[in-house]
Structures are given as structure tokens and as C-alpha cells.
Amino acid sequence: MASSIRGSRFALIKGVENLNETQIVKLDDLKKAGSHLFKAWELKEDLRAVFKAASAEEADDLLDDWLKASLSMPHPTDRRSKQKGAQTP
């Protein structure tokens, strides 16, 4: 997993339209590794789409989809608590 994360910073901050071939490959590596970073990048891109929507109705639909997708992401503190053996409330 660490090898797929190394060097991904610029790929993660860029918009999909600005990625070069190397960055596309890096994101593909993150996706194949099941990285939460890739899911976070997808969420970032989906949120950008909300602001680029052609109409308020389209933006509303995209935002609803984004909210559903973001709520399905595990929260980092949940993972840390489970790793330490602590009980979550």
C-alpha cells in the first residue's frame, strides 16, 4: 500500500482534466490497492462537478449523490480506534 501512495500527492490535488499520464497511472494504482485516498479523490472530483452543474436541479442531484457517497466512507477515527483495540461509542 505504501508504494502506491508514494508520489501520489500531485495526482490527488489535480482535477481529472489536468492529470498527466504518470498521474493517471498513480491514481489507477491507488484504486487497485483499495486506497481510501482514491475514494477521497473521487469524492473531491464529484464535489467539483456540483459546482460545475448546468442547473440548480442538476447541482442538487449531484450533491445528494455526493452526500450519500461521502457518508459511506469510513471515518479515520473509526479505523484508528479499531486498530488500537478501543471500543467505539
C-alpha positions as CSV (number, residue, x, y, z in Angstrom):
1,M,0.0,0.0,0.0
2,A,2.8,2.5,0.9
3,S,4.3,2.1,-2.6
4,S,1.1,3.0,-4.2
5,I,0.8,6.1,-2.0
6,R,4.3,7.3,-2.6
7,G,4.4,10.1,-5.2
8,S,0.6,10.5,-5.4
9,R,0.4,14.0,-3.9
10,F,0.1,15.9,-7.2
11,A,-2.2,13.4,-8.8
12,L,-4.6,13.7,-5.8
13,I,-4.7,17.5,-5.8
14,K,-5.2,18.0,-9.5
15,G,-8.5,17.8,-11.3
16,V,-9.1,14.9,-13.6
17,E,-8.8,17.1,-16.7
18,N,-5.3,18.2,-15.7
19,L,-3.7,14.8,-15.0
20,N,-0.7,13.7,-17.0
21,E,-0.2,10.0,-17.9
22,T,2.0,9.3,-14.9
23,Q,-0.6,10.7,-12.5
24,I,-3.4,8.7,-14.2
25,V,-1.3,5.5,-13.6
26,K,-0.7,6.6,-10.0
27,L,-4.4,7.0,-9.3
28,D,-5.1,3.7,-11.0
29,D,-2.5,2.1,-8.7
30,L,-4.3,3.7,-5.7
31,K,-7.6,2.4,-7.0
32,K,-6.3,-1.2,-7.4
33,A,-4.8,-1.1,-3.9
34,G,-8.2,-0.2,-2.5
35,S,-6.8,3.0,-1.0
36,H,-9.1,5.4,0.8
37,L,-7.1,8.1,-0.9
38,F,-8.5,7.2,-4.2
39,K,-12.1,7.3,-2.9
40,A,-11.3,10.7,-1.3
41,W,-10.0,11.9,-4.7
42,E,-13.2,10.6,-6.4
43,L,-15.3,12.5,-3.8
44,K,-13.3,15.7,-4.5
45,E,-14.0,15.3,-8.2
46,D,-17.6,14.7,-7.6
47,L,-17.9,17.8,-5.4
48,R,-16.2,19.8,-8.1
49,A,-18.9,18.6,-10.5
50,V,-21.6,20.0,-8.2
51,F,-20.2,23.5,-8.7
52,K,-19.9,23.0,-12.5
53,A,-23.5,21.8,-12.8
54,A,-25.5,23.5,-15.6
55,S,-28.6,24.0,-13.4
56,A,-29.7,24.1,-9.8
57,E,-31.6,20.9,-10.2
58,E,-28.5,19.1,-11.6
59,A,-26.4,20.5,-8.8
60,D,-29.0,19.3,-6.2
61,D,-28.9,15.8,-7.6
62,L,-25.2,15.7,-7.8
63,L,-24.9,17.0,-4.2
64,D,-27.4,14.3,-3.0
65,D,-25.2,11.7,-4.7
66,W,-22.1,13.2,-3.2
67,L,-23.5,13.2,0.3
68,K,-24.6,9.5,0.0
69,A,-21.1,8.5,-1.2
70,S,-19.3,10.6,1.5
71,L,-21.4,9.0,4.2
72,S,-20.4,5.6,3.0
73,M,-16.7,6.4,3.6
74,P,-15.3,5.1,6.9
75,H,-14.2,7.9,9.2
76,P,-10.5,7.9,10.0
77,T,-11.1,7.9,13.8
78,D,-13.2,4.8,13.5
79,R,-10.3,2.9,11.9
80,R,-7.8,4.2,14.5
81,S,-10.0,3.1,17.4
82,K,-10.4,-0.4,16.0
83,Q,-6.6,-0.7,15.4
84,K,-5.9,0.3,19.0
85,G,-8.5,-2.1,20.3
86,A,-10.6,0.6,21.8
87,Q,-14.3,0.4,21.8
88,T,-16.2,2.9,19.7
89,P,-19.2,4.6,21.3
